[in-house]
Amino acid sequence: MRTRKRVVVITGASSGVGRACAERFAARGCAVVLAARRGAALEEVARRCRRRGRADALVVVTDVTDAAAVEELARRAVAAYGRIDVWVNCAAVAAFGSLHSVPPEVFRRVLDTDVMGCVHGARAALRVMREQGTGTLVNVSSAVGAAPVPLNSAYVVAKSAVRALGGALRQELRLDGCRDVHVCTVLPASMDTPFFARAANYSGRAVRPLAPVYSPERAARRIVRLTRAPRREAWVGPAAGALAWLSAALPGTTERLLARQMDRHHLSRTEGAADSTGNAFRSSPPAARHGGWHGRRRTASRRLAAVCCAAVLYRVARAALRPGKPGAAR
């Protein structure tokens, strides 16, 4: 599917990966329908989309936990543009802390937003796409959906469910003969977004992203590519795929490793934090793509280091194989 002039609905479009997706789709000439809880933040994103891509942008304030509101989002998209070609379920919240420290109502809110938000979005999007006969639904899960971590159990449960939802929906579409309607699941590693600063927190410790951290633009590029060449699942960042492989191959070892990393690096040992519901029940400013964790710079540094290592290894290998040198091929 070519992306130009397509109609793309994005939930969670006011910040982070959702915002990066909106700007990237707009830059490719797509009409974008932007959904989140804060109208002012969405209007800012819409202005950027119009300036950057000269694309049309429609703002629809939406709480994805409300099924009727999500259906209205789909209705307005179709009323404005006549179709929905791509739907990206990107809205998500989290709650850090042990199972016993996170209040039940906060735990449920994470599930309502992250799981039921995707369910409501899938129902609305696939209804339209089945009628059209074409379309791509993209559900944003997480690397923790394949490799669970401690002290963030509500989010882990939710993202595992989102991954499973994708598999179930693909099978339903196949049984119904909908060969041109696709469901893709994206599993990012840690993203440089405001997500960590805004999450509910009952751990008593400040939250930091678990390294390595990747830029939201990287996730947006992956999602745009999926709409051109759909795949069942796609990882964002080599660390995400490696972690999933390790979890499948050595589950016990991976659990011990992640427990240690979570305790030592994901939650600060020096900076405390008061209990907070974060953005679980209400959105919080500012609207931004990045969270100040320098994901783009770190990604560039890792790539530079990899290139330098490859260059050194290449020179060493050439020297070893040069005629007359010890170890040269004969």
LUMBASE-971448 format. One record per residue (C-alpha): residue number from 0; residue in three letters; x, y, z. Coordinates in steps of 0.25 Angstrom, whole numbers. Each point is the difference from the previous one (the first is absolute). Layout:
BEGIN
REC   seq   type    east   north      up
REC   NUM    ala       X       Y       Z
...
This chain:
BEGIN
REC   seq   type    east   north      up
REC     0    met       0       0       0
REC     1    arg       6      14      -4
REC     2    thr      -1       9      12
REC     3    arg      -3      13      -8
REC     4    lys     -14       6       0
REC     5    arg      -4     -11      10
REC     6    val      -9       3      12
REC     7    val       7      -4      13
REC     8    val      -7       0      14
REC     9    ile      10       1      12
REC    10    thr      -4      -1      14
REC    11    gly      10       5      11
REC    12    ala       4      10     -11
REC    13    ser       3      12      10
REC    14    ser      14      -5       4
REC    15    gly      11     -10      -1
REC    16    val      -1     -11     -11
REC    17    gly     -14       4      -4
REC    18    arg       4      14      -3
REC    19    ala      12      -4      -7
REC    20    cys      -9      -9      -9
REC    21    ala      -9      11      -3
REC    22    glu      11       9      -5
REC    23    arg       6     -11      -8
REC    24    phe     -13      -4      -7
REC    25    ala      -3      15      -2
REC    26    ala      13       2      -7
REC    27    arg      -3     -11     -10
REC    28    gly     -13       7      -4
REC    29    cys     -10      -8       9
REC    30    ala     -12       6       6
REC    31    val       1      -3      15
REC    32    val     -11      -1      10
REC    33    leu       6       3      14
REC    34    ala      -6      -5      13
REC    35    ala       4       2      14
REC    36    arg      -6       6      13
REC    37    arg       6      14      -1
REC    38    gly      -6       8     -11
REC    39    ala      10      11       1
REC    40    ala      12      -9      -1
REC    41    leu      -7      -7     -13
REC    42    glu      -2      14      -6
REC    43    glu      15       3       1
REC    44    val       3     -14      -6
REC    45    ala     -10       3     -11
REC    46    arg       7      14      -3
REC    47    arg      13      -7      -1
REC    48    cys      -5     -11     -10
REC    49    arg      -6      11      -9
REC    50    arg      12       8       0
REC    51    arg       9     -12      -2
REC    52    gly      -7      -8     -10
REC    53    arg     -11       9      -6
REC    54    ala      -9     -11       4
REC    55    asp     -14       1       6
REC    56    ala      -1      -3      15
REC    57    leu     -13      -2       8
REC    58    val       0       1      15
REC    59    val     -10      -9       8
REC    60    val       1       1      15
REC    61    thr      -1     -15       4
REC    62    asp       1      -8      13
REC    63    val       3     -14      -5
REC    64    thr      -6      -7      12
REC    65    asp     -13       5      -5
REC    66    ala      -5      -9     -11
REC    67    ala     -11      10      -5
REC    68    ala      11      10      -1
REC    69    val       9      -9      -9
REC    70    glu     -12      -3      -9
REC    71    glu      -3      15      -1
REC    72    leu      15       2      -4
REC    73    ala      -1     -10     -11
REC    74    arg     -14       6      -5
REC    75    arg       7      14       0
REC    76    ala      12      -6      -8
REC    77    val     -10      -6     -10
REC    78    ala      -9      12      -1
REC    79    ala      12       9      -3
REC    80    tyr       8      -9     -10
REC    81    gly      -9     -11      -4
REC    82    arg       9     -11       5
REC    83    ile      11      -5      10
REC    84    asp      12      -6      -6
REC    85    val       9      -1      12
REC    86    trp      -4       0      15
REC    87    val      11       0      11
REC    88    asn      -3      -3      14
REC    89    cys      11       7       7
REC    90    ala      -7       5      13
REC    91    ala       6      -6      13
REC    92    val       3       3      15
REC    93    ala       7      -8      10
REC    94    ala       1      -1      15
REC    95    phe      14      -3       7
REC    96    gly       0      -8      13
REC    97    ser      -2     -13       6
REC    98    leu     -13      -7      -2
REC    99    his      -4       3      14
REC   100    ser       4      14       0
REC   101    val      -8       4     -13
REC   102    pro     -14       3       4
REC   103    pro     -10      -9      -7
REC   104    glu      -7      12      -7
REC   105    val      13       4      -6
REC   106    phe       3     -14      -4
REC   107    arg     -13      -1      -7
REC   108    arg       1      14      -7
REC   109    val      13      -5      -6
REC   110    leu      -7     -12      -6
REC   111    asp     -12       8      -4
REC   112    thr       9      10      -8
REC   113    asp      11      -9      -5
REC   114    val      -9     -13      -3
REC   115    met     -14       5      -2
REC   116    gly       5      12      -7
REC   117    cys       6      -9     -10
REC   118    val     -13      -9       0
REC   119    his      -9      12      -3
REC   120    gly       9       5     -11
REC   121    ala       1     -13      -6
REC   122    arg     -15      -2       0
REC   123    ala      -2      14      -6
REC   124    ala      11      -1     -11
REC   125    leu      -3     -14      -4
REC   126    arg     -14       3      -2
REC   127    val       3      11     -10
REC   128    met      11      -8      -7
REC   129    arg      -8     -13      -2
REC   130    glu     -10       8      -7
REC   131    gln      11       7      -9
REC   132    gly       7     -13      -2
REC   133    thr      13       6       4
REC   134    gly       8       6      11
REC   135    thr      11      -1      11
REC   136    leu      -2      -1      15
REC   137    val      13       3       8
REC   138    asn       0      -3      15
REC   139    val      11       5       8
REC   140    ser       4     -10      10
REC   141    ser      14       0       7
REC   142    ala      13      -9       1
REC   143    val      -6      -3      14
REC   144    gly     -11      -7      -7
REC   145    ala      10     -11      -3
REC   146    ala       9       1      11
REC   147    pro      -7       4      13
REC   148    val       7       9      11
REC   149    pro      -4       2      14
REC   150    leu      -5      12       7
REC   151    asn      -9       4     -12
REC   152    ser      -9     -11       0
REC   153    ala     -13       7      -5
REC   154    tyr       8       5     -12
REC   155    val       6     -14      -3
REC   156    val     -13      -7       1
REC   157    ala      -6      11      -9
REC   158    lys      10      -1     -11
REC   159    ser       0     -15       0
REC   160    ala     -15       0      -2
REC   161    val       2      10     -12
REC   162    arg      10      -9      -6
REC   163    ala     -10     -12       2
REC   164    leu     -11       8      -6
REC   165    gly       8       2     -13
REC   166    gly       1     -15      -2
REC   167    ala     -15      -2       3
REC   168    leu      -4      11     -10
REC   169    arg       9      -5     -11
REC   170    gln      -6     -14       1
REC   171    glu     -15       6       0
REC   172    leu       3       8     -12
REC   173    arg       6     -12      -7
REC   174    leu     -12      -9       3
REC   175    asp      -9      11      -6
REC   176    gly       8       1     -12
REC   177    cys       5      14       2
REC   178    arg      13      -1      -7
REC   179    asp       3      15      -2
REC   180    val      -3       4      14
REC   181    his      12      -1       9
REC   182    val       3       0      15
REC   183    cys      14       3       4
REC   184    thr       6       1      14
REC   185    val      12       9       3
REC   186    leu       9      -3      12
REC   187    pro       9      11       4
REC   188    ala      12       0       9
REC   189    ser       1      12      10
REC   190    met      -4      13      -8
REC   191    asp       5      14       3
REC   192    thr     -14       6       3
REC   193    pro      -7       6      12
REC   194    phe      -6     -13       3
REC   195    phe       9      -3      12
REC   196    ala      -1      13       7
REC   197    arg     -16       0      -2
REC   198    ala      -2     -14       5
REC   199    ala      -7      -3      13
REC   200    asn      10      -4      11
REC   201    tyr      -1      -7      13
REC   202    ser      14      -6       1
REC   203    gly       5      12       8
REC   204    arg      12       2     -10
REC   205    ala       1       8     -12
REC   206    val      -2      -7     -14
REC   207    arg      11       0     -11
REC   208    pro      -1      -7     -13
REC   209    leu       7     -13      -1
REC   210    ala      12       1     -10
REC   211    pro       2       0     -11
REC   212    val     -10      11      -3
REC   213    tyr      -4       3     -15
REC   214    ser      -7      12      -6
REC   215    pro     -15       0      -2
REC   216    glu       3       4     -15
REC   217    arg       6     -14      -1
REC   218    ala     -13      -6       4
REC   219    ala      -8       9      -9
REC   220    arg       9      -4     -12
REC   221    arg      -2     -15       3
REC   222    ile     -15       2       1
REC   223    val      -1       8     -13
REC   224    arg       8     -11      -7
REC   225    leu     -10     -10       5
REC   226    thr     -12       7      -7
REC   227    arg       8      -2     -13
REC   228    ala       4     -15       3
REC   229    pro      -8      -5      11
REC   230    arg       6     -11       9
REC   231    arg      -5      -8      12
REC   232    glu       9       7      10
REC   233    ala      11      10       0
REC   234    trp      11       3      10
REC   235    val       5      14       2
REC   236    gly      15       0       4
REC   237    pro       9     -12       0
REC   238    ala      -1      -1      15
REC   239    ala     -15      -3      -1
REC   240    gly       2     -12     -10
REC   241    ala      12      -5       8
REC   242    leu      -8       1      13
REC   243    ala     -11      -8      -6
REC   244    trp       9     -11      -5
REC   245    leu       7      -1      13
REC   246    ser     -13      -1       8
REC   247    ala      -5     -11      -9
REC   248    ala      13      -8       0
REC   249    leu       4       2      15
REC   250    pro     -12       5       7
REC   251    gly       6      -2      14
REC   252    thr      13       7      -3
REC   253    thr      -8      11      -6
REC   254    glu      -9       2      12
REC   255    arg      12       1       9
REC   256    leu       7      10      -9
REC   257    leu     -12       9      -2
REC   258    ala      -3       0      15
REC   259    arg      14       4       3
REC   260    gln       0      11     -11
REC   261    met     -14       5       4
REC   262    asp       5       2      15
REC   263    arg      13       6      -3
REC   264    his      -2       8     -12
REC   265    his     -15       2      -4
REC   266    leu      -4       5      14
REC   267    ser      10      10       6
REC   268    arg       8      -4      12
REC   269    thr       3      15       4
REC   270    glu     -13       8      -4
REC   271    gly     -13      -3       7
REC   272    ala     -14       3      -5
REC   273    ala     -13       3       7
REC   274    asp     -12      -9      -3
REC   275    ser      -7       5     -12
REC   276    thr     -11      -4     -10
REC   277    gly       8       7     -11
REC   278    asn      -8       1     -13
REC   279    ala      -8     -13       3
REC   280    phe     -13       8       2
REC   281    arg       3      13      -7
REC   282    ser      10       5     -10
REC   283    ser      12       8       5
REC   284    pro       8      10      -8
REC   285    pro       9       3      -7
REC   286    ala      -4      -5     -14
REC   287    ala      14      -5      -6
REC   288    arg       6     -11      -8
REC   289    his      12      -2       9
REC   290    gly       2      -2      15
REC   291    gly      14       6       1
REC   292    trp       7     -14       0
REC   293    his       8       3     -12
REC   294    gly      -5     -12      -8
REC   295    arg       4       6     -13
REC   296    arg      14       4       4
REC   297    arg       2     -14       7
REC   298    thr      -4      -7     -12
REC   299    ala       9       8      -9
REC   300    ser      12      -3      10
REC   301    arg      -3     -15       0
REC   302    arg      -1       0     -16
REC   303    leu      14       7       0
REC   304    ala       6      -9      10
REC   305    ala      -5     -12      -9
REC   306    val       6       6     -12
REC   307    cys      13       3       6
REC   308    cys       1     -15       6
REC   309    ala      -4      -5     -14
REC   310    ala      11       8      -6
REC   311    val      10      -4      10
REC   312    leu      -3     -15      -2
REC   313    tyr       0       2     -15
REC   314    arg      14       6       1
REC   315    val       5     -11       9
REC   316    ala      -6     -11      -9
REC   317    arg       7       6     -13
REC   318    ala      13       1       8
REC   319    ala      -1     -15       4
REC   320    leu      -3      -5     -14
REC   321    arg      11       9      -7
REC   322    pro      10      -9      -7
REC   323    gly      13      -2       8
REC   324    lys      -7       2      13
REC   325    pro      -1     -10      11
REC   326    gly     -14      -7      -1
REC   327    ala      -1       4     -15
REC   328    ala      -8      -9      -9
REC   329    arg       8     -10      -8
